[in-house]
Amino acid sequence: MVTFKTQNEKRLVILLSSLLGLVILLVLCGQFFHYRNSLKSRLLHLRAEKSESRKLLAEQSVWEKRRAWLDDNQPKLKTEPRQESLAFLEFVEQQAKKAGVEVSAPSMLESRQMNDGIGLPVRIEGSGSTASVIGWLHQLENPRNFILVNELTIKTADKTNWISCTVELVRCYQSAK
């Protein structure tokens, strides 16, 4: 047992013990509120996720119709990816000619895995009037073509109303099931 020589020593020990207890209480309260806030944040995230899931379930028939449409309309690889890329590149060049766009530096890129299929990318440079280049890109990115513009750089040329662009196009194919 501890004995105190004076009353002041006793008060000092009580004061220090109280301060130590208060510091411990403050640390514990801080940890509690931090944990409480992280739980609140997690709860809000889960509620938002639940709401989104309910919306998706409500739209289930739309997504099923979309899946059926994709299965019926999205092209399947008929040959090797390299041959399909070459055919795709030729298609892009033909569309450019029809639109009045001059093309250069066509190149095939490596095929890539996409969400539920395969993508065959090509890169090509084109130049022409603003209307013809934009029309060409618009014609290519038609949903029925399953072509998307993955990367596009447009530069103005010296001529009035004339632009050049470098575009990476990706044609999406169904994966083999």
Number of C-alpha atoms within 10 A of each C-alpha: 3 5 7 11 8 8 8 10 12 13 12 11 12 12 12 11 12 12 12 12 12 12 12 12 12 12 12 12 12 12 12 12 12 12 12 12 12 12 12 12 12 12 12 12 12 12 12 12 12 12 12 12 12 12 11 13 12 11 11 12 11 12 13 11 11 12 12 12 11 15 12 10 14 19 16 15 15 9 9 8 16 14 12 15 23 15 12 20 22 13 13 21 19 14 16 23 14 11 19 18 25 16 19 13 9 18 14 17 15 11 17 12 12 13 9 11 15 20 24 24 23 22 20 18 19 21 22 22 20 16 14 20 23 16 16 21 19 11 15 21 17 11 10 11 14 17 20 18 15 13 11 13 10 14 11 14 14 8 9 9 11 16 21 20 19 19 19 20 26 24 24 25 23 18 16 9 4
